[in-house]
Amino acid sequence: MDQEERIALFLDYENLALGARDNLGGMAFDLRPIADALAERGRVVVRRAYADWSFFDEDRRMLTRSHVELIEMPQRMGTSRKNAADIKMAVDALVLAFEREYISTFAICTGDSDFTPLVHKLRELNKRVIGVGVEKSTSALLPPACDEFLYYDRLEGVDIPSTRTRRGRPTRTAAPDEQHLEHEPEPQPAAEEPAHDVDTLAVLVAQTVAGLQGSSGGAVTASTLKRTVLRKDPTFTESDYGFRTFGELLRHLAERNVVELAEGPAKGDPEVTLPEHGDREEAFSLLRSVVVDAAGGHGAVALSGLKNQLRRVQPDFSEKKLGYRSFLQFCRAAATNGAVDLRWDPEADDYLLTVPS
């Protein structure tokens, strides 16, 4: 129990309810998907929602059944009423942060960028912050400020009343003059799009593992890797890529030889490393052969443009999948491995690669 996260839930209710209505096909906001997502992350010990409840009479019953404390903001005109609710919510969150040390996580449910300073202050006070907002009504400034950000429309249990894409976003409704074409088959990019997404994911994971190995020098566990990925992209969730758990995602990447998994210090938390051989050795050999061909058996090849030459031979080549941040870093590793020689040439103003004799 002591290891359990204690979560305080704060709802900028007008922002969420209107965001759902205006951007998700007129649907009514439902707290349950948020409550379920937070239950997977810890124990919610405080639940507060802020609004002028005369505008949300039906919603009051739903929130009361979920044991949410309703904070009434007296009706005022326009912006002043909204600002009053925002200020009240921010003040209450900070007071709770100081008075309840056992609360480790704050769930700030809004898409309003005005709450960004609150998020920064809570993190300064060593509190973890999970943001939640409707995607199309969430400011681009807010998610990067949080430790983790959940888009409401992507949560399990949110059924948007319109055709949805794989990642849970509403598709465009056909205009009246287009509807006569609906019988014609449409292009099917879905097979390519998931593959592209997983490739992007492989790059992110490989880069993160490489960075952690380089900075800490110790073992990288799956839990550490997940926390670090969330620091890079607070909106990350493995379900966007079709995986139920982060462990399932890692097993998939291990099958593709992007990472290797071994027993970690705790059950269910494996150690994650990058393959030392296999794909890297093949990539070094590819680089060497391309340098040989480009140099015509003698002379040097400039680094500039060399990556494109590799991709002519192997179109899916990416140094980032192998854990390297740049093509130059990859070439340096190949030189350390002995596959090529690499040197800076001031006259060419470029790195030159040759094959060791």
Long-range contacts (C-beta under 8 A, 24 or more apart in sequence): 4-42, 4-43, 5-41, 5-42, 5-43, 5-104, 5-105, 5-128, 6-42, 6-43, 6-45, 6-102, 6-103, 6-104, 6-105, 7-38, 7-41, 7-42, 7-43, 7-44, 7-45, 7-46, 7-103, 7-104, 7-105, 7-106, 7-107, 7-130, 8-44, 8-45, 8-46, 8-48, 8-93, 8-96, 8-100, 8-103, 8-105, 8-106, 8-107, 9-34, 9-38, 9-44, 9-46, 9-47, 9-48, 9-68, 9-107, 9-109, 10-48, 10-49, 10-50, 10-89, 10-92, 10-93, 10-106, 10-107, 10-108, 10-109, 11-47, 11-48, 11-49, 11-50, 11-68, 11-109, 11-110, 12-50, 12-85, 12-86, 12-89, 12-108, 12-109, 12-110, 12-112, 12-115, 13-49, 13-50, 13-51, 13-56, 13-59, 13-63, 14-50, 14-51, 14-52, 14-55, 14-56, 14-82, 14-85, 15-110, 15-111, 15-112, 15-133, 15-137, 16-109, 16-110, 16-111, 16-132, 16-133, 16-134, 16-152, 17-51, 17-56, 17-59, 18-137, 19-111, 19-133, 19-134, 19-136, 19-137, 19-138, 19-152, 20-134, 20-152, 22-137, 23-134, 23-135, 23-136, 23-137, 23-153, 24-134, 24-153, 24-158, 24-160, 24-161, 24-170, 25-160, 25-161, 25-162, 25-170, 26-161, 27-159, 27-160, 27-161, 28-58, 28-59, 29-59, 30-62, 30-157, 30-158, 31-62, 31-63, 31-66, 31-68, 32-66, 32-157, 33-152, 33-155, 33-156, 33-157, 33-158, 34-107, 34-109, 34-132, 34-150, 34-152, 34-155, 35-66, 36-155, 36-156, 36-157, 37-132, 37-150, 37-155, 37-156, 38-107, 38-130, 41-105, 41-130, 42-104, 42-105, 44-107, 45-103, 46-96, 46-100, 46-103, 48-89, 48-92, 50-85, 50-88, 50-89, 51-85, 52-81, 52-85, 86-112, 86-114, 86-115, 89-115, 90-115, 90-117, 90-118, 93-118, 93-122, 94-118, 94-121, 94-122, 97-122, 97-125, 97-127, 98-125, 103-127, 104-128, 105-129, 105-130, 106-130, 107-131, 107-132, 108-132, 108-146, 109-133, 110-142, 111-137, 111-138, 111-139, 111-142, 112-139, 112-142, 113-139, 113-141, 113-142, 115-142, 116-141, 116-142, 116-145, 119-145, 119-146, 120-145, 123-147, 131-234, 135-169, 143-234, 143-235, 144-234, 146-234, 147-230, 147-231, 147-234, 148-230, 148-234, 149-234, 149-235, 150-235, 150-237, 151-235, 154-237, 154-239, 154-240, 156-239, 166-190, 166-193, 166-194, 166-242, 167-240, 168-240, 194-241, 194-242, 197-240, 197-241, 198-241, 198-252, 199-316, 199-318, 199-321, 201-241, 201-249, 201-253, 202-253, 202-256, 202-258, 202-321, 203-318, 203-320, 203-321, 204-229, 204-232, 204-233, 205-229, 205-250, 205-253, 205-258, 205-259, 206-258, 206-259, 206-274, 206-320, 206-321, 206-322, 206-323, 207-320, 207-323, 207-325, 208-232, 209-259, 209-272, 209-273, 209-274, 209-323, 210-274, 210-323, 210-324, 210-325, 211-325, 213-273, 213-274, 219-264, 219-265, 219-271, 220-271, 220-272, 220-273, 221-264, 221-265, 221-266, 221-269, 221-270, 221-271, 221-272, 222-246, 222-247, 222-250, 222-261, 222-264, 222-269, 222-270, 222-271, 222-272, 223-269, 225-250, 225-272, 258-321, 274-322, 274-323, 279-321, 279-322, 280-322, 280-333, 281-337, 283-317, 283-319, 283-322, 283-330, 283-334, 284-333, 284-334, 284-337, 284-339, 284-340, 285-339, 286-310, 286-313, 286-314, 286-317, 287-330, 287-331, 287-334, 287-339, 287-340, 287-353, 288-334, 288-339, 288-340, 288-355, 289-313, 291-340, 291-353, 291-354, 291-355, 292-355, 295-354, 295-355, 299-354, 300-345, 300-352, 300-353, 300-354, 301-352, 301-353, 301-354, 302-348, 302-350, 302-351, 302-352, 302-353, 303-327, 303-328, 303-331, 303-342, 303-350, 303-351, 303-352, 303-353, 304-350, 306-331, 306-353
